[in-house]
Amino acid sequence: MHMDTLEDFFKPEDRNHGEDLFNKDVVTIASASDTQASAYVKASGAPRVSFISEDIATPGFQADCTCPIANKGRLCKHMWAALLKLESIEADFLACKTQIEKAAPKPESDATQAAK
């Protein structure tokens, strides 16, 4: 597994906090396949994490989370915790992964704009 290469994409404090979450066993993998995985964290705000890859053989994948840090375009502790959980269950998703990037922010839908 390539956690040592993936960890370079995260700030040390986010890795430490993510490891704490993982060790507290508050991360649940909702689904995991060759090309995508999703998890939720039993923490404040109940953040949901998702990982998407084009193909099992591609080294890179996109990560997203519903927390405020991720909404600012950063990789967060919840993503790191979810990666550790995926690694612990030996998920196929992580087979060739060595690069992670924050998923592009989704444009707000017209309905969300209208609600403001």
N, C-alpha and C positions, 0 to 999 in steps of 0.2 A: 504494500500500500504506500501511497506517496504523500502521507500526511506531512512529512518534513518539507516537501516542496510547496504544498498548499499553505502551510503555516506562514510562509513569507508574505502572503497576501493580506494577512491579518495583523492588526496592532497587537503587541504583546499583552496589553491589559484586556483586550477583547478575547484573546485565546485563554487567558487565565480565568476570566469570568465565565467563558463558555465551558471550560473544563469543570468549573464548580457546578454549573448547571447539569452537566453530564454526570458528574459524581453523585449529585443529589437525586439522580434518576427521575428527572422531571421532563425528559425529552421522549416523545413517542413518535415513532415512524408510522405515518398514516398509510403510505404506499411507497414502494420502491421497485423500479424496473431497470432495464438496461439503460434507458435514456432519460428517466426522470424519477425524482423522489420528492416526497413532501413529509413534513414533520410539524408537530406542534409542541410548544413548550408550556408546561404548567407553571407560568410565572406571571408577573403583573402584565395585564394587557393581553394575555394568552396569545403571544405572537405565533404566527404560522410561517414556516420556512418552506421554500420550494427551490429545487434544483432542476435545471433542464439542460440536456445535452442533445446535439443533433444526432449523435451516433455513439454507440458504445466504444468505438475505436478512436474518437476524437479526444485530444488531450484536454481541451478546455470545456468549461460549462458555465452557465449563468446561475447566479444565486439571487434569491429575493426573500425578503422578510417583511412582515407587516408592522415592525416596530419603528419608532421615530428615527433611530440612528440610520437604519436602512433606507428610510424615506429621504434622508439627506444624501443618499448615494454612497454610503459606506458599507463595507462588510461588517457584520455585527457578531456579538457573542452568541446569539441564537443560532446563526449559521454554523459557527464553529462547533457548538454543542451538537447540532444535528449531524455534522460531518463525523464527529467522534462516535455518535450513536450508529450511524451507517457503517462505519468501520467495524464497530463491535459486533454487528450482525453479519459482517462480511458481505455487504451488499454488492451485487454485480455492477451497480451504477458507478462505483469508484474504481473499477478495474484499471483503466488507463489514464486516469485524470491527474494532470499535473498543473493545470491553470484554472483559476476561478476568476470570474468577473461579476460585478454587480449588474443585475439585469437593468436594462434601461427603464426609467420611470414610465409607468403607463399614463398616457394622457387621460385627464379626467373625462368621464363620459358627459354627454350633454345633460343627462339627468342630474348628475352631481353638480354641474355648473348651475343648473336651473334652481337647485335646492338652496343655493347660497343667497 
